[in-house]
Structure formats: C-alpha cells, structure tokens
C-alpha cells in the first residue's frame, strides 16, 4: 500500500507574455499560467482546512492524499486556501497585489471514479463583501491524459501537446501519478441551462439518474482548453519491500492490481521490490473493442 508524499511537479501550456514564472522546485519545473493551473486544485471540494489559529499554521485534510498534495502545491505557488464552508471557498493570492483575497462558489462537481478517470468542478468568482457573483463561470477538469485530452478543443498548439505528453511519459516512468488539467469558461446563460438539467436529474427516477448524469457530464466536459500537467509522488510505506520479500520466501504468490498509468505501475512494482530490476517483463495488451 502506498502513502502520498506531499511533493508535486507541474508543467503548464500556452503561456501569456505577462503571466509566466520560472520556479526551481521538484526537478526545476517551468511553471506557466499559474492561475489556471492551481485554481482547480485550490478549489478541490474534498479538502478542508484545519490547524491552530494561534500560530497561523494551516493543515489541509482530505479524503485523498493526492488532493491534499495538490492543494499544498498550490499554496507553495502562492494560492492558499484560507476557508472552506459548504460550497464556498476562499483563497489568498500572494502573487497578485490588489487581488489578494478571492472567493469562489462551487456550483457543481462531477466526481472521480475508476470508470471516468477524471474529475470536474464548476466554479464562479464571488464577492467576499456580499457573496454576489462577480466573475465568469468556469469548468475545470483534471484526470488521466487519455481521458482529458480527447475532451479538449481540437484547436490546440500541437507542439505544446506533444511536449506535455512527453513529460507525462517521463513523469510516469519515474513512478509519479500524473494528472492533466484543462478548463473552459461558459456564459451565465449556458450555465443556467446546465443548472436546470442538474435539478431535473435530481428529480428523476433513481434507475435513470446514473445514465442522465453521464450524459450531462459528457455535454459539460467538452471543448476544454489544455492548461498543463501535475505529477505527485506516492511514497511507499515503511517495510513494504521487506514484507513482499518475506511473503515470496514463504512461497506466497504476490500480485499488484492498480489503476495507475502503465509506466507508473511498472516503476512502482520495481520500487517496492515486486518486480526485480533484471526481471523479464511480458506485456499483454487488450485490443480496444
């Protein structure tokens, strides 16, 4: 079993001239368009803030170690979650003088599942003074590259896509869990139609809700703009390799089942001693139906 080590790398696409910064952190990754990259992580609905107000130290707690690592990474780059109450999220932007305090409302969440291999969240900026909406409505998606990229607009810089896929492959071969990030903005009128569908699905028969939700998410998660990728290291728990060696010595058959990317699974198998470095790997692939 793996436990997340809070270390995250990022690589972003399509920089604007006035919004880029070189950061030396986790293998000297070039971080661009920071705002679009970290906001979907900062607004992650599964993470909540805890800690001691006396020393102003924040501790982020979530159901997923990966979510926690991404929120910590966003804080490292200057976007700190300061409050989470219901569907309201407050951020502190340390990179943009004059816009330090940001408020967002989470309007909808399409959760991650083993079938979807992606998660989407719809958010809107709100005023911290009176909670009134003040900004565009945006859908952010993060997930496996093979599921996110097909849902992106065809009008992408192919050189950037190629570079991101190469980095995805490189990160995966190092045993890092890679997520691709994309977004698109929508008008208030468009979201009003979507919101009506959400309410209709909630009133539908239970037997129809799953199908209706899948159809709704398919319409929502389309024509996205690719932003970049993140890579999170999962550190093995102490004693895993020793335990596996002992089990094999006792002639206990040991296997690994994982939903990770193919290259990531091989790297983890080697790091935990399940796959010896000199082992001959025989790969079976299923043809798509």
C-alpha positions in Angstrom: 0.0 0.0 0.0 1.3 3.5 -0.8 1.1 6.7 1.2 1.3 10.0 -0.5 4.4 12.1 -0.1 3.5 15.8 -0.5 5.6 16.5 -3.5 4.1 17.7 -6.7 5.6 18.7 -10.0 3.8 20.8 -12.7 4.2 21.6 -16.3 1.8 24.1 -18.0 0.9 25.0 -21.5 0.3 28.1 -23.7 1.8 30.9 -21.5 0.9 34.6 -21.9 3.7 37.1 -22.1 2.8 38.8 -18.8 1.9 35.7 -16.8 4.9 33.3 -16.5 7.5 32.5 -14.0 10.4 30.0 -13.7 10.3 28.1 -10.5 13.1 25.8 -9.1 11.1 23.2 -7.3 10.7 19.5 -7.9 13.2 18.9 -10.7 13.3 22.6 -11.8 9.9 22.6 -13.5 8.9 25.6 -15.6 5.6 26.8 -14.3 3.4 28.9 -16.6 -0.1 30.3 -16.4 0.0 29.6 -12.7 -3.5 30.9 -12.0 -5.2 28.5 -14.4 -3.1 25.6 -13.2 -3.6 25.9 -9.5 -7.1 27.1 -9.1 -8.7 23.7 -9.9 -6.5 22.3 -7.2 -7.2 25.1 -4.7 -10.9 24.7 -5.2 -10.8 20.9 -4.7 -14.0 20.0 -2.9 -12.6 17.1 -1.0 -10.1 19.1 1.0 -10.8 21.1 4.2 -8.7 23.4 6.3 -7.6 22.7 9.8 -4.9 23.9 12.1 -4.0 26.1 15.1 -5.1 29.7 14.7 -2.6 30.7 17.3 0.5 30.0 15.1 -1.4 30.5 11.9 -0.2 27.2 10.6 -2.6 25.5 8.1 -3.1 21.8 7.8 -5.1 20.6 4.8 -7.1 17.4 5.4 -8.8 15.4 2.6 -10.2 12.0 1.7 -7.4 11.7 -0.9 -3.7 12.2 -0.2 -3.4 13.3 -3.9 -5.9 16.1 -3.4 -4.1 17.3 -0.3 -0.7 17.3 -2.1 -2.2 19.4 -4.9 -3.6 21.9 -2.6 -0.3 22.1 -0.7 1.4 22.6 -4.1 -1.0 25.5 -4.9 -0.1 27.1 -1.6 3.5 26.7 -2.4 3.0 28.7 -5.5 1.1 31.5 -3.7 -2.6 30.3 -3.8 -3.6 29.3 -0.3 -7.0 28.0 0.7 -7.9 30.0 3.7 -11.5 29.0 4.3 -13.9 26.3 3.2 -17.5 26.4 4.2 -20.1 24.3 2.3 -19.7 25.2 -1.4 -17.8 28.5 -0.6 -14.0 28.5 -1.0 -11.8 31.5 0.0 -8.3 31.8 -1.4 -5.4 34.1 -0.7 -3.5 35.1 -3.8 0.1 36.1 -2.8 1.1 36.6 -6.4 -1.3 39.4 -7.5 -1.1 42.6 -5.4 -4.5 44.2 -5.0 -6.4 40.9 -5.6 -5.1 39.0 -2.5 -8.5 37.8 -1.3 -10.5 35.6 -3.7 -13.8 33.9 -3.2 -15.3 31.1 -5.3 -18.6 29.3 -5.2 -18.5 25.6 -6.2 -21.6 25.2 -8.4 -21.2 21.5 -9.5 -18.9 18.6 -9.1 -18.5 15.6 -11.4 -16.6 13.3 -9.1 -13.7 11.0 -10.0 -14.5 7.3 -10.5 -12.5 4.3 -11.8 -14.5 4.4 -14.9 -14.3 8.2 -15.6 -10.7 8.6 -14.5 -11.3 12.3 -14.3 -13.0 14.9 -12.1 -14.6 18.2 -13.0 -15.7 21.1 -10.9 -17.7 24.2 -12.0 -16.8 27.4 -10.0 -17.6 31.1 -10.1 -15.9 34.1 -8.6 -17.9 35.8 -5.9 -17.6 39.0 -3.9 -16.2 38.5 -0.4 -18.2 41.6 0.7 -21.7 40.4 -0.2 -21.2 36.9 -1.8 -22.6 38.2 -5.1 -21.2 36.5 -8.3 -18.6 38.8 -9.9 -16.7 36.6 -12.4 -17.1 34.1 -15.2 -18.3 30.6 -14.7 -15.5 28.1 -15.3 -15.4 24.3 -15.5 -12.0 22.8 -14.6 -11.1 19.2 -15.2 -8.2 17.1 -14.0 -7.6 13.4 -14.7 -5.8 10.8 -16.8 -4.3 12.3 -20.0 -6.1 9.6 -22.1 -9.4 10.8 -20.8 -8.8 14.6 -20.6 -7.1 15.2 -23.9 -9.9 13.8 -26.1 -12.3 16.3 -24.4 -10.1 19.3 -25.3 -10.7 21.6 -28.2 -9.1 20.5 -31.4 -7.6 24.0 -31.7 -4.6 23.3 -29.6 -1.0 24.0 -30.2 0.2 20.6 -31.2 3.8 21.3 -30.3 2.6 22.1 -26.7 0.5 18.9 -26.7 3.5 16.8 -27.8 5.7 18.4 -25.1 3.2 17.7 -22.4 2.7 14.1 -23.5 6.4 13.6 -23.5 6.6 15.0 -19.9 3.7 12.8 -18.9 5.5 9.8 -20.1 8.7 10.9 -18.4 6.9 11.5 -15.1 5.1 8.2 -15.3 8.3 6.3 -15.8 9.6 7.8 -12.6 6.6 6.3 -10.7 4.8 9.7 -10.4 1.0 9.9 -10.6 0.2 12.3 -13.5 -2.9 14.4 -13.9 -3.7 16.5 -16.9 -5.5 19.8 -16.3 -7.9 21.6 -18.6 -10.7 24.3 -18.4 -13.3 26.3 -20.3 -15.4 29.3 -19.5 -19.1 29.4 -20.1 -21.7 32.2 -20.1 -24.3 32.7 -17.4 -27.0 31.7 -19.9 -25.2 28.5 -20.7 -24.8 27.6 -17.1 -28.4 28.4 -16.4 -29.4 25.7 -18.9 -27.0 23.3 -17.3 -28.2 24.1 -13.8 -31.8 23.3 -14.9 -30.6 19.9 -16.1 -28.9 19.3 -12.8 -32.2 20.0 -10.9 -34.1 17.8 -13.4 -31.7 14.9 -12.8 -32.1 15.2 -9.1 -35.9 14.8 -9.5 -35.5 11.8 -11.9 -36.1 8.2 -11.1 -33.2 6.5 -9.3 -32.9 4.0 -12.1 -32.3 6.8 -14.6 -30.0 9.1 -12.7 -26.7 7.4 -13.5 -27.4 7.4 -17.2 -28.7 11.0 -17.2 -25.7 12.2 -15.1 -23.2 10.5 -17.6 -25.0 12.2 -20.5 -24.9 15.6 -18.7 -21.2 15.3 -17.8 -20.4 14.5 -21.4 -22.0 17.7 -22.6 -20.3 19.7 -19.8 -16.8 18.2 -20.3 -16.1 19.3 -23.9 -14.2 21.8 -25.9 -11.8 22.3 -23.0 -8.5 24.3 -23.2 -5.4 22.3 -22.1 -3.5 24.0 -19.3 -0.8 21.6 -18.2 0.0 18.5 -16.1 0.8 17.8 -12.5 2.9 14.9 -11.1 2.5 13.6 -7.5 4.9 11.2 -5.8 3.4 8.4 -3.8 6.0 7.3 -1.2 5.9 3.6 -0.2 5.1 2.9 3.4 8.0 1.7 5.6 8.7 -2.0 5.3 6.7 -2.7 2.1 9.7 -4.2 0.2 10.8 -6.3 3.2 7.3 -7.6 3.6 7.0 -8.6 0.0 10.3 -10.4 0.1 9.3 -12.3 3.2 6.0 -13.3 1.5 7.7 -14.6 -1.6 10.2 -16.5 0.6 7.2 -18.2 2.2 6.1 -19.2 -1.3 3.1 -16.8 -1.1 2.1 -15.6 -4.6 2.1 -11.8 -4.6 0.4 -9.6 -7.3 -0.4 -6.0 -7.8 -3.7 -4.5 -9.1 -3.6 -0.8 -9.9 -5.5 1.7 -11.9 -2.3 3.8 -12.4 -0.8 4.6 -15.8 1.0 1.6 -17.3 4.5 3.1 -16.9 3.7 4.2 -13.4 2.7 0.7 -12.4 6.0 -0.8 -13.6 8.0 1.8 -11.8 6.1 1.2 -8.6 6.5 -2.5 -9.0 10.2 -2.1 -9.2 10.5 0.4 -6.3 8.6 -1.9 -3.9 10.7 -5.0 -5.0 7.8 -6.8 -6.6 9.5 -6.7 -10.0 13.3 -7.3 -9.8 15.4 -4.9 -11.9 16.7 -7.8 -14.0 13.2 -9.4 -14.5 11.9 -10.1 -18.0 8.6 -8.3 -18.4 6.0 -9.9 -20.6 3.3 -7.4 -21.5 -0.2 -8.4 -22.5 -2.4 -5.7 -24.0 -6.1 -5.9 -24.8 -7.2 -4.6 -28.2 -9.9 -1.9 -27.9 -13.3 -3.2 -28.9 
